[in-house]
Amino acid sequence: MSITPPLEPNEGITDPKATIENTENAIELKEVEGLSQGRIVLRRFLRHRGAMISAIVLLGVVILVTTSIGWGPIPGWWKYGYRETSDIVNAGGAPTMGFENGGFTFGEHPFGQDNIGHDGFALVMRGTQQSLTVMVVIGLLSTTIGVLVGAAAGFFRGRLDDLLMRFTDMIITIPVIMIGAILGVLVGGANPWSLAIALSLVSWTNMARLVRGQFLTLREREFVDAARVAGASNGRIMFKHILPNAVGVIIVNATLLMASAILLETALSYLGFGINSPEVSLGQLINEYQTAFATRPWLFWWPGLFIVTIALCVNFIGDGLRDAFDPRQRRIPTKRALARADARKAKKSQARAAARA
Amino acid sequence: MATSVTTRASGARSAPDAPVTARRSWFRNAAPTLTFLGRRLVSSAIVLLGATFIVYMLLAYSLDPLEELRTSTAPNKEALIAARIQALDLDTPPVIRYFKWLGSLLTGDLGSSWVTGQPVSALLSTAIPSTVQLVAASTFLAIGLGVLVGIVSALRQYTRFDYSVTFMSFVLYSLPSFWVAVLLKLWGAIGFNDFLANPHVPPLWIALLSVISGVLWSSIIGGTTRTRWVSFGAAVVATAGALLFISNTGWLLDPSLGLVGVLALGVGIAFGIVALTAGLQNRRALYASLTTAVIGAALYYPLQYAFVNASWGLMALLAVAALAVGLVVGYLFGGYDRVVSMRAAAVTAIGVGVLLFVDRVMAVWYPYSNASQINGRPIATIGSQTPGLSGDFWVQSLDKFTHLVLPTIALILISFASYTRYSRASLLEVMNQDYIRTARAKGLSERVVTTRHAFRNALIPLATVVPLDIAALFGGAIITERIFSWSGMGALFIKSLGAKDADPIMGYFLVTGTLLVLANIVVDFVYAALDPRIRVNS
């Protein structure tokens, strides 16, 4: 709540803030009546405007990236490949996209070309594919590792917990970008998959700590005792009973992890310890073309914009998920919702008055 | 941390020796803490040892010092390879080499770079000061600004300002640092330097910036519709006036505050400080601060003589003197509540001192930017100083500032967002506590409730982050250092990794890792000291 002036004693009932709070609770209760936890979360998420816009934008980016130059079995509709060179159209390879003759045109090379005629659009699409691959693989793999380590440590406690947590501390002590760079050198820069797997091996630590904390509290709850009395095995208690209760924390942090993963990958590729030429990634493109910044800024602009867009969307989705999963989170109703609630209340009291009359 | 620190509220176990008797010796009181410290140190040492082992192994398997020799066409290739294997002891298995490294570490030998032959300790001792110089200012500025914006954003929760700050912090979170830094180089340095050639702000920009500042201030100040419009108008007029002045007098080419500027800004600082720390109705504090500001302005000309042979030592001395003047003035004015006046006056004195310093640095701006080495392009993009530039203390300081400004902005942009989010969340949580309601119910003013009761407690969670960030500061900013060609710790790491030089990397990690581990221990103690609900137990 923002600062509210101290309530006047006789003002308690008509105080606008109090009314808001009451209506808000009423709306909240009305909304979630008879819904399962999953439905409530989904509903809250769908209502988070920033997260929804981000999800749509991200989906758009993914569709654009997969279909444009093709990805694996998916055929592409774009005429140039990312390794093809063609004649330079505009002076210096400037983008052909823009307003021409009163209308908007994409032209041959909407994102421009580099000095030997590579198509900028194809390069950026390929780079985004690689960076997205790394992001998703890191997200999935390090979440899995983190959940397993955290669950084991939190559930079994004792010596195993000590051992696993000291190991986690060891990894945390090493700066991520440092160990990432060393691993990048170790696995070589040709393949996004090996880079992603290597980076997952060091980026699970935060998740493990969080999951451990969740497990430590949840394992003391009654439903765990109930399951144990019913004869459930440890594995079943861990993954069927406790894990679903910790899923909110896990999903939210997996999302935020992905956002930092794409930044990590691009930073490493920028430094030359991630994905290297001839393979393309967004950070590698920026690294390759930063010297040409003064003459061919478009080669620098577009990869950067894609990084920012993807990271921003993922961050917003994570924020939306956090709000959706957090039961303490209260939505401030919009003016319209308030007006509707008021109208409902008025109607009800009218009906009551009518009934009494 | 979670294993060793439990909250008293949740930890149902209470120590058997909990009842405190008056006769307890100091040692028995301190014993649990000492045991805790001992255990933490031992476990941290083990963690650090394990981490160095991991890094050493990774380096041993990922770096191949023979790579360039294998592809070389030298006739004595075999002999060269054999010599290098001999020199780097590559025939020994990495595990044994690790213990050898550890053994020489215990004797104080960090090894040396095989590429340049320099000892690692020498490399580190040049890299650390340079990195600290680069990162310290930005870390503290980011903490200060981030907390400030976060607090304002929390106090104005669910307003347009709050939403904009939230959005901005998300954008900043998502910015790749290398991209920002390159953009800053283009716009911040090249663009600004070009602009300096003809420093006229176009009218459209003046209008735009004024409106932006108006919207910003009106949403920060808030209040009724009338207050909003008044603050909007005032901010627009003030910004437009300042910009017109700067644009039409060529102030940017030869900036100075002058006596009038120092006095006006000093009085402004005095009012601001008093409004925040004591409340403007506390006349004694206000008069004390105003007197301090006037004293500072009166010393404007005399100080110019003192500044002739300036050094950092003299600056520190003057700062202490300013502090003393402020305290004395506050003491002389103060009635029954002297400390408040003294504090406000002392802070004002430091503020005015900074103004005087800035004014003196500004005075060398014109000769500096017209020096042959600078040639009218004062904002530097690479390195930490202009080669071949000679000058007194002021010129050197200005040179340092112009080199620091861009990397500092880049680093602030990156780390600022997390502090904002953190302090906002923390203040919001505190403002919902019962004791805040109690404080309001006692009839305390909103200022006292916010600054005395809420703000201080909102800072506690931050105290757990800041030591870690300060420790991370020594690790340098790997990417920023590289882009701005700053030869600090980050550059040392990147250069050694590129040159397949393991020992400097181990030295680098030893410094950062040790500091991080120590910072973790500090965090535990600071947290326990600040929050009585937290208890350290061994």
Interface residues (C-beta under 8 A of the other chain):
Chain A: M1 S2 I3 P5 P6 G50 D161 D162 M165 R166 F167 D169 M170 I171 T173 I174 P175 I177 M178 I179 A181 I182 L183 V185 L186 R209 R212 G213 L216 A259 L263 T266 A267 Y270 L271 G272 F273 G283 I286 N287 Q290 F293 A294 F300 G304 I307 V308 A311 L312 N315 F316 D319 I332
Chain B: A2 T3 S43 I46 V47 L48 G50 A51 I54 V55 L58 L59 Y61 S62 L63 L155 R156 Q157 Y158 T159 F167 F170 V171 Y173 S174 L175 P176 S177 F178 W179 V182 L183 L186 M431 N432 R440 A441 G443 E446 V449 T450 A472 G475 I478 I479 R482 F493 I494 L497 G498 I505 Y508 F509 T512 G513 L516 V517
